[in-house]
Amino acid sequence: MKKRTFLATLLVLAFTLTGCGAANNGANETANSGAGASASPAQEVKKIIVGTGTQFPNVCFIDEDGKLTGFDVELVRELDKRLPEYEFEFQTQEFSSLLLSLETKKIDFVAHQMEKNPEREAKFLFNKEPYSIFLSKIAVYRDNTTIKSIDDLTGKKIFTSPTSNQAFFLEQYNKDHNNPYEIVYSSGAANDRIALLKSGRIDATLATDFSLPFYPDTDGNPAMKTVGDPLIQSDVLFVLRKDSQELADKLDASIKEVKDDGTLSKLSVEWLGEDYTKPLDEVVKK
């Protein structure tokens, strides 16, 4: 009788252990199902607060259903799937507040089509793998025929967002060229520039070709056109604090993955209208 009881106990124990092993294997597959996933089942998931905005059409904005979306937002969501050791959570802010929030540790990195400049590099860490190419040109109202390049802005007013890389360029150009133009800074509303351009209160701004369709006039067509050669040609990167090298390296590894498997190009075409993820010498200018 004792022998039967002992054998039965062994069978129950063996079945239980087998079941637990199968369950653990299933959890591993679920956690590691994303490309590049490598977190162990026991590894703690770290929450990362991602700062972005809501006023950049098709990059980071609130859609008609009230959902935060856009190129940068959906890219971060894709990277989140591939980094099981992290959980990315968005926090939306005014663009001008993002870097201060990063510096004061209210957020962990910024996703808002950011570029390097010396002031930013002195304070912050950038990841190394660009996720799009930013080509800024002079932009004017579509019926303007007098401004064809930055050389035509003497005595004019040019509009930009404070703390942006475009603002840094315009400030430095002004300093180096005897202040030929007056810089007018945005108050934050997404379409300020269109009303100001149409009314003549400003003469020009800086914009990229891909952003033009996102600033329509009353007839639905782009309100602005770009003129002249690109003034700023730089990589678009995430901005982190200086103590975040590990996170920056993992973001780089995942960005390489989405480049290699074509996901990044697809996101660019879907949200920006063309593939703006290639190196400058590969970009086809239309």
C-alpha positions as CSV (number, residue, x, y, z in Angstrom):
1,M,0.0,0.0,0.0
2,K,2.8,2.4,0.9
3,K,4.6,1.5,-2.3
4,R,1.5,2.4,-4.3
5,T,1.1,5.7,-2.5
6,F,4.7,6.5,-3.0
7,L,4.5,5.7,-6.8
8,A,1.4,7.8,-7.1
9,T,3.1,10.7,-5.4
10,L,6.0,10.5,-7.8
11,L,3.7,10.5,-10.8
12,V,1.8,13.6,-9.5
13,L,5.1,15.4,-8.9
14,A,6.5,14.5,-12.3
15,F,3.3,15.8,-14.0
16,T,3.4,19.0,-12.0
17,L,7.0,19.7,-12.9
18,T,6.4,18.9,-16.6
19,G,3.4,21.3,-16.6
20,C,5.5,24.1,-14.9
21,G,8.3,23.6,-17.4
22,A,5.9,23.9,-20.3
23,A,4.3,27.1,-18.8
24,N,7.8,28.7,-18.3
25,N,8.7,27.8,-21.9
26,G,5.6,29.4,-23.2
27,A,6.3,32.6,-21.2
28,N,9.8,32.7,-22.7
29,E,8.4,32.5,-26.2
30,T,5.9,35.3,-25.5
31,A,8.5,37.6,-24.0
32,N,11.0,36.9,-26.8
33,S,8.6,37.0,-29.7
34,G,9.7,40.4,-30.8
35,A,12.7,40.8,-33.1
36,G,15.9,41.3,-31.0
37,A,14.1,40.5,-27.8
38,S,16.6,39.1,-25.2
39,A,15.1,39.8,-21.7
40,S,15.0,36.8,-19.4
41,P,11.7,35.9,-17.7
42,A,13.1,37.1,-14.3
43,Q,14.4,40.4,-15.6
44,E,12.5,43.4,-14.3
45,V,10.8,45.6,-16.9
46,K,12.0,49.2,-16.5
47,K,9.5,52.0,-17.3
48,I,10.8,54.7,-19.6
49,I,9.0,58.0,-20.0
50,V,9.2,59.3,-23.6
51,G,8.6,63.0,-24.1
52,T,6.9,64.1,-27.3
53,G,4.5,66.8,-28.6
54,T,1.1,67.0,-30.1
55,Q,1.5,69.9,-32.6
56,F,3.7,68.4,-35.3
57,P,1.5,67.1,-38.1
58,N,2.1,63.4,-39.0
59,V,5.1,63.3,-36.6
60,C,3.5,63.6,-33.2
61,F,-0.1,64.8,-33.0
62,I,-3.6,63.9,-31.8
63,D,-5.7,62.3,-34.5
64,E,-9.5,62.8,-35.0
65,D,-10.1,59.9,-32.6
66,G,-8.1,61.6,-29.8
67,K,-5.2,59.2,-30.2
68,L,-1.5,60.3,-30.0
69,T,0.1,59.1,-33.2
70,G,2.5,60.0,-36.0
71,F,5.9,58.9,-37.4
72,D,7.9,59.4,-34.2
73,V,5.2,58.0,-32.0
74,E,4.6,54.9,-34.0
75,L,8.4,54.3,-34.3
76,V,8.8,54.4,-30.5
77,R,5.9,52.0,-30.2
78,E,7.6,49.6,-32.6
79,L,10.9,49.9,-30.7
80,D,9.0,49.2,-27.5
81,K,7.9,45.8,-28.9
82,R,11.5,44.9,-29.7
83,L,12.9,45.9,-26.2
84,P,11.0,43.7,-23.7
85,E,13.3,44.9,-20.9
86,Y,11.6,48.3,-21.2
87,E,8.1,49.7,-21.1
88,F,7.8,53.0,-23.0
89,E,5.2,55.4,-21.8
90,F,4.5,58.7,-23.6
91,Q,4.2,62.1,-21.9
92,T,3.1,65.0,-24.1
93,Q,4.3,68.5,-23.7
94,E,4.9,71.8,-25.5
95,F,8.0,71.4,-27.7
96,S,9.8,74.2,-25.8
97,S,9.4,72.3,-22.5
98,L,10.8,68.9,-23.6
99,L,14.5,69.5,-23.1
100,L,14.0,71.1,-19.7
101,S,11.8,68.1,-18.7
102,L,14.6,65.8,-19.8
103,E,17.2,67.7,-17.8
104,T,15.1,67.7,-14.7
105,K,14.4,63.9,-15.1
106,K,10.6,64.2,-15.7
107,I,11.1,62.3,-18.9
108,D,13.8,59.8,-20.0
109,F,14.2,60.6,-23.7
110,V,12.7,62.9,-26.3
111,A,11.1,61.8,-29.6
112,H,10.3,64.9,-31.6
113,Q,12.4,65.0,-34.8
114,M,15.4,66.3,-32.8
115,E,18.8,67.2,-34.3
116,K,22.2,67.9,-32.7
117,N,23.6,71.3,-32.1
118,P,26.5,72.3,-29.9
119,E,24.3,73.6,-27.1
120,R,22.3,70.4,-26.9
121,E,25.4,68.2,-27.2
122,A,26.9,70.0,-24.2
123,K,24.0,69.0,-22.0
124,F,22.5,65.8,-23.5
125,L,23.3,62.4,-25.0
126,F,22.1,61.5,-28.5
127,N,21.8,58.0,-29.9
128,K,24.0,57.3,-32.9
129,E,21.7,55.7,-35.4
130,P,19.5,58.3,-37.2
131,Y,15.9,57.4,-37.9
132,S,15.2,60.1,-40.5
133,I,17.0,62.8,-42.5
134,F,16.0,66.4,-41.8
135,L,16.5,68.9,-44.7
136,S,15.5,72.4,-43.8
137,K,15.0,75.1,-46.4
138,I,13.6,78.7,-46.5
139,A,9.8,78.4,-46.8
140,V,7.5,81.2,-47.9
141,Y,3.8,81.6,-48.6
142,R,3.1,79.9,-51.9
143,D,2.4,83.0,-53.9
144,N,5.6,84.8,-52.9
145,T,7.9,85.4,-55.8
146,T,10.4,87.8,-54.2
147,I,12.2,85.5,-51.8
148,K,14.3,82.8,-53.5
149,S,16.9,82.0,-50.9
150,I,18.2,83.1,-47.5
151,D,20.1,86.0,-49.3
152,D,16.8,87.6,-50.0
153,L,15.8,87.9,-46.3
154,T,17.7,91.1,-45.5
155,G,15.3,93.4,-43.5
156,K,12.7,90.6,-43.4
157,K,11.1,88.7,-40.5
158,I,11.6,85.0,-40.3
159,F,9.6,82.7,-38.0
160,T,10.8,79.7,-36.0
161,S,10.2,77.7,-32.9
162,P,12.2,78.6,-29.8
163,T,15.0,76.1,-28.8
164,S,14.6,74.2,-32.1
165,N,17.7,73.4,-34.2
166,Q,16.2,75.7,-36.9
167,A,16.2,78.5,-34.4
168,F,19.9,77.7,-33.5
169,F,20.8,77.9,-37.1
170,L,19.0,81.2,-37.7
171,E,20.5,82.8,-34.6
172,Q,24.0,81.7,-35.6
173,Y,23.5,82.9,-39.2
174,N,22.3,86.3,-37.9
175,K,25.3,86.6,-35.6
176,D,27.8,85.7,-38.4
177,H,26.1,88.0,-41.1
178,N,25.5,91.3,-39.2
179,N,21.9,90.4,-38.3
180,P,20.3,90.7,-41.7
181,Y,16.8,89.6,-40.6
182,E,14.6,89.7,-37.5
183,I,13.7,86.3,-35.9
184,V,10.1,85.9,-34.7
185,Y,9.5,83.1,-32.3
186,S,6.4,80.8,-32.3
187,S,3.8,81.1,-29.5
188,G,3.2,77.3,-29.8
189,A,0.1,77.0,-32.1
190,A,0.8,74.6,-35.0
191,N,-0.6,76.8,-37.7
192,D,0.6,80.2,-36.5
193,R,3.0,80.5,-39.4
194,I,0.4,80.2,-42.1
195,A,-1.7,83.0,-40.7
196,L,1.4,85.1,-40.2
197,L,2.7,84.5,-43.7
198,K,-0.6,85.2,-45.3
199,S,-1.0,88.5,-43.4
200,G,2.5,89.6,-44.1
201,R,3.4,89.8,-40.5
202,I,6.3,87.5,-41.2
203,D,8.1,86.9,-44.5
204,A,9.5,83.4,-44.2
205,T,10.1,80.4,-42.0
206,L,12.2,77.2,-42.2
207,A,10.5,74.0,-43.2
208,T,11.2,70.6,-44.8
209,D,9.7,69.4,-48.0
210,F,8.0,66.5,-46.3
211,S,6.2,68.9,-43.9
212,L,4.6,71.1,-46.5
213,P,1.4,69.0,-47.1
214,F,0.8,69.1,-43.3
215,Y,0.3,72.9,-43.5
216,P,-2.7,73.3,-45.8
217,D,-4.3,76.5,-46.9
218,T,-8.0,77.1,-47.0
219,D,-8.3,75.2,-50.4
220,G,-6.5,72.1,-48.9
221,N,-3.3,72.6,-50.9
222,P,0.0,73.4,-49.2
223,A,0.1,77.0,-48.0
224,M,3.9,77.1,-48.2
225,K,6.7,76.3,-50.7
226,T,10.4,75.9,-50.1
227,V,13.0,77.9,-51.9
228,G,16.8,77.6,-52.4
229,D,19.2,74.9,-51.2
230,P,18.9,73.0,-47.9
231,L,20.4,75.1,-45.1
232,I,20.5,72.4,-42.5
233,Q,21.2,68.8,-43.4
234,S,21.4,66.6,-40.3
235,D,20.4,63.4,-38.7
236,V,17.2,63.0,-36.6
237,L,17.9,61.3,-33.3
238,F,16.5,60.7,-29.9
239,V,17.8,62.9,-27.0
240,L,18.7,61.4,-23.7
241,R,20.5,62.4,-20.5
242,K,24.2,61.8,-20.3
243,D,23.7,58.9,-17.9
244,S,21.6,56.9,-20.3
245,Q,24.2,55.3,-22.5
246,E,22.8,51.8,-22.1
247,L,19.3,52.9,-23.2
248,A,20.9,54.8,-26.1
249,D,22.8,51.7,-27.2
250,K,19.7,49.5,-27.1
251,L,17.7,52.1,-29.0
252,D,20.4,52.1,-31.7
253,A,20.3,48.3,-32.0
254,S,16.5,48.3,-32.5
255,I,16.7,51.2,-35.0
256,K,19.2,49.1,-37.0
257,E,16.7,46.2,-36.9
258,V,13.8,48.3,-38.2
259,K,16.0,49.7,-40.9
260,D,17.2,46.3,-42.0
261,D,13.8,44.7,-42.1
262,G,12.1,47.6,-43.9
263,T,9.8,48.7,-41.1
264,L,11.4,52.1,-40.8
265,S,11.0,52.9,-44.5
266,K,7.4,51.8,-44.4
267,L,6.6,54.1,-41.4
268,S,8.3,57.0,-43.2
269,V,6.2,56.5,-46.4
270,E,3.0,56.0,-44.3
271,W,3.4,59.1,-42.2
272,L,5.7,61.4,-44.1
273,G,4.7,60.6,-47.7
274,E,8.2,59.4,-48.8
275,D,11.2,57.4,-47.5
276,Y,13.2,60.0,-45.6
277,T,15.3,57.5,-43.8
278,K,18.2,57.2,-46.2
279,P,21.6,58.8,-46.0
280,L,21.8,62.2,-47.8
281,D,23.7,60.8,-50.8
282,E,20.9,58.3,-51.4
283,V,18.0,60.7,-51.1
284,V,16.2,61.4,-54.4
285,K,15.3,65.0,-54.5
286,K,12.1,65.6,-56.5
